[in-house]
Amino acid sequence: MQKPKTVLHILFLVIVLLLGTSSPLFSSLAVDAAGTPDHIRLTWAAEPAVTQTITWRTGAATVNGQVQYAEAARFGQFPQKSITVSAEVEGLTTNLGDVATHSVTLTGLKPDTRYVYRVGGPEEWSPPYYFTTAPGTVRPFKFLIFGDSQSVNYGVWRTTAYNAYQTNPDAAFFTNVGDLVDVGQDYAQWQSWFNGAQGMIETIPAMPVTGNHECYTPSRSMSRPVLFTSQFKLPLNGPDGLKGQVYSFDYANVHFVMLDSQQSEQGRFMPNMLEDQKVWLEKDLQATQKKWKVVFLHRPLYNNKPGEGDGNIRRTFAGIFDKYHVDVVFTGHDHAYSRTYPLFGGLKADSPAQGTVYVATGRSGTKTYPNIIAKEWHEFFYNPAVEPNYLAVEVNGSSLKVKAFKQSGDLVDAWEIHKQ
């Protein structure tokens, strides 16, 4: 009974290879797929050491998604003694049609433990995938950062993501600093983005940030980032009205904060969104006891283009970063890779112990800007116009080390911060 279905799967894969990840025909085929689970992705909606959130997509008519999981054995087939959990299913209306989004947060997991899982249901399961929970104690770890992946051809994003993860298979998770796609309400682009992340996003969680392009519609009007918040199940601990867009989480001895800098695009929906985040951010940073504090937001406080950039964002957040000594702020938007001197009050500090380093993370997709330039606050500047790049960050007790690589693997920059 399985042979016809196997033949169809092989035919579908051949069509994918022939059409590429950005083809409109591929997009329509994927949306129309009935019960076949795809776009499988991991995030954390809760504590990374003891939970794992798994989300996937099917055709709109599929309403009974499940996850089966178990501790991973070293060898053998999918464990017979697995646990089955039913998913919450939400309908998602897109410009290509309706789909179903299935999501489960597994709880009660063991820290620092490898699990095997599959999604779907008795009629059709996905292949098995693996994830590893965060350690329950402070341990060294690594994570990946991708600058803006918005593209004309998401094959470039796919190559960047593939090369980064193949080179760093020990990464615990990855993030993208916003503008994951060029038109945030165009579902075809999200299909291409998820296809590009395939091979990584089923194994390590994505903890992304919204950018201005997540708010664009195909007609270039503005909206809330609906397809972002519908597809990524993230912590709901942010300020009211911004839950799932603004959030924080802990991993080992690091406190991570994800902010939303898109006042220009979302102001008519949330006029006080920056001020609301400011109030929330102060409480959030005040409450953490973690050794390291790392913040992500899309638009830079200290830009990489002519002019001063968005001074409102700097006025809103810089004082709080100074007050609670945020160690590093990673940003996107300018498609440049750069890092500032440690800054406090907008001025160069003597060392990272007295200031915050602001890092523009470059680009992982196709889009470049001709007018990015080095500014007076830059200690290092690089224009990735010729080749995309990514960052690998290692946290090891008293040190935080950042390396920037070209897509091909050549080292662009390496630096670190030490703490007693």
URHUVEN-V396217 format. One line per field, one symbol per residue. ss: DSSP state (@ for helix, = for strand, . for the rest). A space follows every 50 residues. Layout:
BEGIN
ss->???
END
This chain:
BEGIN
ss->..@@@@@@@@@@@@@@@@@....@@@@@@@@@.....======....... .========......======...........====.=======..==== ======.......========..==...====........======.=.. ....@@@@@@@@@@@@@.....====..........@@@@@@@@@@@... ....==.....@@@@=.....=...@@@@@@...........=..===== =..=====....@@@@......@@@@@@@@@@@@@@@....=====.... ....=.....@@@@@@@@@@@@@....====.....====..==..==.. .....======.=........=.....=====......========..== ======....========..
END
